[in-house]
Every structure is written in structure tokens, then in C-alpha cells.
Amino acid sequence: MALIGRLFVIFFAFLLACFVAGIIVVGAVLYPEISDFGGQIDQTAINVVIGFGFIFISGFALLPALIVVLITEAFYIRSVLAYAIGGAIVGAACYLGLTPFDPNTLHFDGIVRRHMEIMTGAGIVAGLVYWLVAGRTAGAWRVPPRPLRPPPPLPSRSRPL
């Protein structure tokens, strides 16, 4: 039963981390455009773009993030640094997964350094958010509950019922 509850916590933490990463990616990518408009942009358009950013991040980050979650749960890794590094790797993997790769030269074609930094930074923040929600108690579902204490002994001159 503890495993089922833990799966819900992991799912909620993943969604929250993806939402935060989506906000960071959209904000960082749109920042030059927003600054050109003088800050006057339609709020509903920003909400729609953040929603699509959330869907994009959660769709591409699911498998790499699942690998990081499985490793940390299996080995009881609860370090905030491990989740930040795992998030950075997941963010970089999401960006590199969309970049064309030339197998002849073993080189990615068309990497934009700023976009790679944005995705890696968003991954780090997403890893920290995941750690706040679920990572601090990684592997805790595997610990058996404490045994109940035996009842106190009966007084010497009393009869059991």
C-alpha cells in the first residue's frame, strides 16, 4: 500500500517539476520578445504558451526523468545535489533529443548555446522542485513499519480476563 501512495507522490512531483521547468523555458525564450514590447503582452497568450511548454517538457522529459527516479528510489538517494545533477542531465537530454545528430561525424548539428543553457537550467530547477516534493523521502516506502510495542505486564496479583 505504501508503494501505491509513493507512486502518486512521484507522479505529482513530476508534474509540478515539469510545470516549473515549462515556466522557466517559456519565460527565458520569450524574454527578448517581451522586453521589445515594453512588457505589454496578452496574459491569456502567455498562459497558453506556458501550458504548451508544460506539455512539451513533460512529454520529452518523461523517460529520462523516470530513469533518474528509479535510480534514486532504488538506492535511497536523497541528496539535493543528486537531483540537481539528474535534472541537468534530463534537461540537456531533452534538448539534445530534438537536435539533429550526424552519425558520420558524431556531432550534433545546430546546437544553440543559449537554448542548451535554458534547458539545462530548467532541468536543474525541476530537479530541485522534485526533491522538495518527493526526493527527500526517496526509498522510504521500502522501510518496514516499526513493530508494535508489547503491552505492559499485568500487575502481580491480578487475574487475566
Secondary structure, DSSP 8 states (H G I E B T S, - for coil): -HHHHHHHHHHHHHHHHHHHHHHHHHHHHHHHHHHHTTT---HHHHHHHHHHHHHHHHHHHHHHHHHHHHHHHHTT---HHHHHHHHHHHHHHHHHHHS-EETTTTEESS--HHHHHHHHHHHHHHHHHHHHHTGGGTTGGGS------------TT----
